[in-house]
Amino acid sequence: MRINFDFNDLEAFLAVMETASFHHAAERLSLSQSAITRRVQKLEETLGSALFERTTRAVKPTLAAKRLQARAEAMLESARETALAMRDESVAFAHQRGSLVTIAMIPTMVTPLLAPAVRKLREDGAVPRIRLLDRAANEVAEAVAQGDADFGICSIGSLEPNTEFEPLFEDSIVLTLRRDHHLAAAGTVAWPDLQDEPLILPARGTGNRLLIDEAMARSRLSAQWTYEVGRSSTAMDLVSEGIGVALLPRSAMYSAQGKTLAFRKLGDPDVSRPVGMLTRVGLAGNPLTEAFKKTFRDLSQSLSEI
C-alpha cells in the first residue's frame, strides 16, 4: 500500500476524534473546516476506510477510526520525541538557517517586498528556502485559510474567521502609460482625459477591478474599456507596445517592466487598495517566518507614493 498521508493529516484526524466536530477541530488547529475535511479524506483514501459517520447533528467515529486513534497518537508522539532528541545547538542553528517558509503573495509585491526581504535576511546570515505561491488576491487568502501557506501578502482582508489581516500600506491605482505618451507630461491625470484613450482594465471580478468600478460609480464617472486582462504584467506588455493605457496598482512600477513605463496619479476619485499581511489566528510561526514578517513591515514604510 502506498503511504499518502503525513503528520498534519494525523493531527487533523485526532482533533476531530477529540472534539467530535470538524468545526471545532478547525478552530483548535487554526485551519478552515474545508482544510480539515481534505486532510481526513486523504487519510480515508489511503486507508480505504471511512473514519467518520457524518450527519447534520453529529460526527461519529467508525471502528476503523477507533483502531487508528492509538496508532496515530503513537506516531505523532514518536515524531515529537525524535525532533526533541535532534535539537542540540548545532543542529537547531542549521535548521533555522536553512528552514522553509511558504509565502502566498500577489505578484506585484514580489519586487518591492519579497526581493529586498530575501536580500536583507541573507545579509543577516539566514539561508532561507522559500516556497512562493504567486497568486491572485482571493487565492492568496484561500491558501492562508487552508493552511497551504505560512502567511500571505495580499490586497483583501480576512475572508475566513480563522484569519486576520494586518494592513501594511495603501497601494494607489494609477495610470500606466508609455513615457512618450502625451498624458505622461501631466503630473496628475483627470478621469475625463481617459475617455478617448484605449483603456486597459483588470478583468471583471478581480479585486482591483471592483475597487475601480465602485469608485467610478460613486463619482458618477464612466470609462469605456477597450481591453480586459487578468494580470498586471500582461497589461504592461500591452502598454509597452503602444496598444493602450492601463489602470494598475502603483506597486507595478517597481517591476522590471514598470521601470520602463510612466505612472501618473489620477485625480478625484482617488482609488487605492490596502496591502497587508494575512495570517491564521493563533498560529505561531518559526523564527524564519517571523523574520520575514518583521522585514516586510519595515520595508512597507519605505513604499512612498509617486
TAJO-V492663 format. One record per backbone hydrogen bond with DSSP energy under -0.5 kcal/mol. NH is the residue of the N-H (numbers start at 1). CO is the residue of the C=O. Records with the same first field share a line. If there is no record, write none. Layout:
BEGIN
NH->CO  CO
END
This chain:
BEGIN
4->2
10->6
11->7
12->8
13->9
14->10
15->11
16->12
17->13
18->14
19->15
20->16
21->16
25->21
26->22
27->23
28->24
29->25
30->26  27
31->26
32->145
36->32
37->33
38->34
39->35
40->36
41->37
42->38
43->39
44->40
45->41
46->42
47->43
48->44
49->44
53->60
54->52
55->58
59->20
60->53
62->51
66->62
67->63
68->64
69->65
70->66
71->67
72->68
73->69
74->70
75->71
76->72
77->73
78->74
79->75
80->76
81->77
82->78
83->79
84->80
85->81
86->82
87->83  84
88->86
92->88
93->89
94->90
95->91
96->92
97->93
98->94
99->96
101->129
103->101  131
104->151
105->133
106->153
109->106
110->107
112->108
113->109
114->109
115->110
116->111
117->113
118->114
119->115
120->116
121->117
122->118
123->119
124->120
125->122
126->121
127->97
129->99
130->128
131->101
132->130
133->103  131
134->132
135->105  133
140->136
141->137
142->138
143->139
144->140
145->141
146->142
147->144
148->143
149->143
150->102
151->102
152->278
153->104
154->276
163->160
164->279
166->277
167->165
168->275
169->275
171->273
172->170
173->271
174->172  248
175->264
176->174  246
177->262
181->178
184->181
185->182
186->183
189->265
193->190
194->191
195->192
197->194
199->197  224
200->245
201->199  227
203->229
206->203
210->206
211->207
212->208
213->209
214->210
215->211
216->212
217->213
218->214
219->215
220->217
221->216
225->223
226->199
227->199
229->201
235->231
236->232
237->233
238->234
239->235
240->236
241->237
242->239
243->238
245->198
246->176
247->200
248->174  246
250->172
252->249
253->250
254->251
255->252
259->255
260->257
261->258
262->177
264->175
265->187
267->189
273->171
275->169  273
276->154
277->166
278->152
279->164  277
281->162
283->280
284->282
285->283
290->286
291->287
292->288
293->289
294->290
295->291
296->292
297->293
298->294
299->295
300->296
301->297  298
302->299
303->300
304->302
END
